Amino acid sequence: MGTTHKSFIREILRVTENPKTISFAGGLPNLKFFPVKEITNASLKVLEEDGENVLQYNTTEGYLPLREYIAERYRTKNGLTVDPDEILITNGSQQGIDLTGKVFLDKGDQIVIERPGYLGAIQALSMYEPIYQSIPLLGDGIDTDLLGKTFKGGGIKLFYTVPNFQNPSGITYSKQKRRDVADILEKHDAILIEDDPYGELRFIGEDLPSMGTYIKDNIILLGTFSKIIAPGFRLGWICAKKDIMEKIIIAKQASDLHSNQLSQRVIYQYLIDNDIDRHIMRIRAAYKKRRDLMVSMITEHFPEGIRCTEPEGGMFLWITLPERISSLDLFNLAIQENVAFVPGNAFYVDGGGNNTLRLNFSNSDETKIEEGIKRLADIIKTL
Amino acid sequence: MGTTHKSFIREILRVTENPKTISFAGGLPNLKFFPVKEITNASLKVLEEDGENVLQYNTTEGYLPLREYIAERYRTKNGLTVDPDEILITNGSQQGIDLTGKVFLDKGDQIVIERPGYLGAIQALSMYEPIYQSIPLLGDGIDTDLLGKTFKGGGIKLFYTVPNFQNPSGITYSKQKRRDVADILEKHDAILIEDDPYGELRFIGEDLPSMGTYIKDNIILLGTFSKIIAPGFRLGWICAKKDIMEKIIIAKQASDLHSNQLSQRVIYQYLIDNDIDRHIMRIRAAYKKRRDLMVSMITEHFPEGIRCTEPEGGMFLWITLPERISSLDLFNLAIQENVAFVPGNAFYVDGGGNNTLRLNFSNSDETKIEEGIKRLADIIKTL
């Protein structure tokens, strides 16, 4: 991993610590929608009913009723048949990526990622020193022609993808692209990691099938409660068939024995005592409003010649400036005006993306979106 | 890691799930002493006062006031000067071991561990495929003559030790051994991992200095709240100087972004609202009583020719049977009588220890200790 990636993040964290900063940088859900009262009630209930066991060591796989709940949701939401033993609770989906790398990657192994790609995955997988083949995203998903050719070249071990409202680009894979990707992966016996942190946050259009619909064995699905309940718990999951899962469980046990047991119980209690779908609908409506506002502010105030994705869900917009404008220059000027975002270069392992940037719309309230985009527009005009 | 290690653990987990089993197997603290009421109060307080922020993403390093508390405790309990920035909150000390392996170990690197050694460390480090040099423990710590010779041989990267009430042996390093180990490590510029999960659980004698007293830079101290508060939170910490810490933070961020934020806040609230030293004294007294009972039951009922450590603290006794008796045979007979322990072989990376076993005394109440040891004695007599 280049030091650029690290220093971007450090810089961004430092800047966003300033309460005056309008930050479109982080990938933060909006804390206004955290169900604090319901979580408090769930915590009380769990500690009162079974406090001692909740605070004891537990199994590596995680709390069985929670795994059953997740399996059942895969059935009803995604039409996938999943056994609870095919679910392992992790510390956010970030740990799911890490464990996958730990189990499957040796130094020098070749893997495919999206271009631009999710920075957290790049960070996690880079610890295992793979060689990246990064393949461009088109408007409807990865360039499958190039994906096919790359796999045909041989030696590719896995492909990491975020098919719904991708981070950073906001792009969603079409149904056809999902089938095509699955075909390529199956043909070359490689592993697909389908990371789906934002799938529940669809504002427009219809849900599209998980690639787990088309791939039987060699697929690892990653999920998280961070975007639909709250990220502070650090709870997500891995879903994989037995052969893969056995290896992942050993790696999880070696990494930290098991995930926080109290939080697993609290999340489960919250889920059975509340209407999660109604809660998600509230988040969706709020994020859609922010996305619409940000897109319309950009359309209105940014100069011509700037492209902006209009994602059907999730938390991010992706901006492409004219080629001659550097988003790093823009970043350096913007932080002086107390506006932050992530320069696109951070999402490219092989350089490039210098004229792109990622904007988060979930975490800011509407007046901040208005003010922040206006400030950005003014700076862009000076460039 | 041999499959023996994995299958032992699976078998033991399976057996101890049977409520009829008297288990001296796991390394479980006694749940009777979990401060459930106090944790409930702390949870309520934290969620009411700052619920939204507590449930949001946070910094990789962990909650600053908690890190300040840990640094201050190093000062008062261990006489060590530690800056809060030299503390990183981890998912139990198990993750501390994992992150150390991730940062420092490449396949084929040589590392020293104790013989017998802590199984969790063997599991965590084995993921990075090192070559183990396991050096025997004597009554007062590792065989420093052999340790010196091994380091002189060259190429040893690190040494992992549990100097207080070691797991599995119960052995504590003498002050002299600590100095000697530090001298050897400093001379050869290798890294010492001092894992101290049980240090606060001393029943007899005086606290001995951390090897951090003698080693300035190349030392990683691991600590945990699992044994003094509760393990279900999965919260521990790494303490290391800046150069090491910077690498560890990057590895932690790649692994899971940060540890559970709610639990960090709850533990901190618990610590400032309660008298932790009084709580620890209660645990110490209870565990000492159990240890004394287990030792006296063994002395009374086990046949002659069986050795048993008498640890000054911690949670484990280590039994050495006559050479011709296999503890695995004993294990297989014992589980039929619903008594479980860990056969010693599991703690040897190079084979050996076939006539040894580990007994946990913290997790069983007194009638179970009496009954379990009697049953074990009867079976041993038949061998």
Interface residues (C-beta under 8 A of the other chain):
Chain A: K6 L13 G26 G27 L28 P29 L31 K32 F34 V36 I39 T40 S43 L44 L47 E48 G51 E52 N53 V54 L55 Q56 Y57 N58 T59 T90 N91 G92 Q94 Q95 D98 K102 D106 K107 G120 Q123 A124 S126 M127 S226 A230 P231 G232 F233 R234 I250 A251 Q253 A254 S255 D256 L257 H258 S259 N260 Q261 L262 S263
Chain B: K6 I9 L13 G26 G27 L28 P29 L31 K32 F34 V36 K37 I39 T40 S43 L44 L47 E48 G51 E52 N53 V54 L55 Q56 Y57 N58 T59 T90 N91 G92 Q94 Q95 D98 K102 D106 K107 G120 Q123 A124 S126 M127 S226 A230 P231 G232 F233 R234 I250 A251 Q253 A254 S255 D256 L257 H258 S259 N260 Q261 L262 S263
